[in-house]
């Protein structure tokens, strides 16, 4: 779905430079289509993004609909 595709694109775009400059872990609690817990880790190693809880404690937790998440990143 659109949420999973957005996270796939984010994962492909994450670079070590993003990790060095950001140093943050973002957790998204999404409702509706594509809902669930997702994360973007811009703190650990080369970074990562995906479904589930982040590998380390999140610095920021955001709650929104899956549709709003997709709008925010497109």
C-alpha positions in Angstrom: 0.0 0.0 0.0 0.9 3.7 -0.1 2.4 3.7 3.5 4.6 0.7 2.8 5.7 2.2 -0.5 6.6 5.5 1.2 8.7 3.8 3.8 10.4 1.7 1.0 11.3 5.0 -0.8 12.6 6.6 2.5 14.7 3.5 3.2 16.3 3.7 -0.2 17.0 7.4 0.2 18.7 7.2 3.7 22.4 7.9 3.6 25.1 7.9 6.2 25.2 11.7 5.8 21.5 11.9 6.8 22.3 9.9 9.9 25.4 12.0 10.8 23.4 15.3 10.4 20.1 14.2 12.0 20.9 11.9 14.9 17.2 11.1 15.6 14.8 8.2 15.6 11.2 8.8 14.6 8.4 6.5 15.4 5.0 6.8 13.6 1.8 5.4 15.1 -0.4 5.3 12.0 -4.1 4.7 11.9 -6.3 3.6 8.9 -4.9 1.9 5.8 -1.3 0.9 6.3 -1.6 1.6 10.0 0.5 0.3 12.7 3.9 1.2 14.2 6.6 2.3 11.7 9.9 4.0 12.2 12.8 6.0 10.6 16.1 5.5 12.4 18.5 8.3 11.5 20.8 7.6 14.5 22.1 4.0 14.2 24.8 2.9 11.8 23.7 3.7 8.2 20.0 4.3 9.2 16.9 2.3 8.5 13.2 2.6 8.1 10.4 0.1 8.2 7.5 -1.6 10.0 7.5 -2.2 13.7 9.2 -0.5 16.6 12.6 1.1 16.0 15.7 -0.8 17.0 16.5 1.9 19.6 14.2 4.1 21.7 12.5 6.8 19.6 13.3 10.5 20.1 10.0 11.5 18.6 6.7 9.7 18.4 4.1 11.0 16.0 0.5 9.8 15.7 -1.5 10.4 12.5 -3.5 8.6 9.8 -1.6 6.6 7.2 -3.1 9.0 4.6 -1.7 12.0 6.4 1.7 10.4 6.7 1.8 9.7 2.9 0.8 13.4 2.2 3.5 14.6 4.6 6.2 12.8 2.7 5.0 13.4 -0.9 
